[in-house]
């Protein structure tokens, strides 16, 4: 079982990063510029790297679920 499911501190930090990305994505729309979309994608990659440092197994599971 991954640290996300067994360590409350890890779960809280990962949830904070996921909430930050959710807010960022919610602010994108059909009128978003290419630059805004690119920046949001790069910031998500950065957040995903931070998540992977905390729990590689969980990061891998959410990373691959994006493509589904």
N, C-alpha and C positions, 0 to 999 in steps of 0.2 A: 504494500500500500504506500502511496506517495506521501511526501511530507505535507502536502496540501491537506491531506485527510487526517494526518496524525499530529500536526504541530500547529497550534492556534496562532502563534506569531507569524509563521510562514503563510498561513491562510489569510490572515489580516493584511499582510503586505501584498500578496498576490491579488487579493480582492481590491485593494486600493489602486493597483496598477490597472486592473481590468475596468474599474469604474472610470478611471481617468481616460482610458481609451474609448469607453462607451460614450462619454461626454464629447470627446473629440469627434467621433464618428457621427453622433447625433447633430453636430453643428455643420456637417457637410451636407450639401444639397446639389440640386441640378445647376445652381448658379455658381458653384464652387469652381475656382480656377484650377488649371493644371498644377500650378505651384502649390495651392492649398491641399490638393489631393496628394501630391507627392510628399509634402511635408507631413501630412497625417500618416502616410504609409511609413515614412522613415521613423517617425516618433513611435509608431506601433512596433517596428522592428527593434528599436531601442528598449521599449518596455518588455518585449518578448525575451530579449537577452537577459534583462534583470530577473524576469520570472524563471528563466532557465538556470540562473545562478542559485535561486532559492530552491527550485524543484525541477530538475531536468525532465523527469518523467511526465509531470503535469504540463510543462511547456510543450513538450513533444505532442501530447494528446490534443491540446488546443490549437497548436500550429497546423496540424494535419486536418483537423476538423473544419478549418476555414475553407478548404477546397471542396468540401462535400456539398 
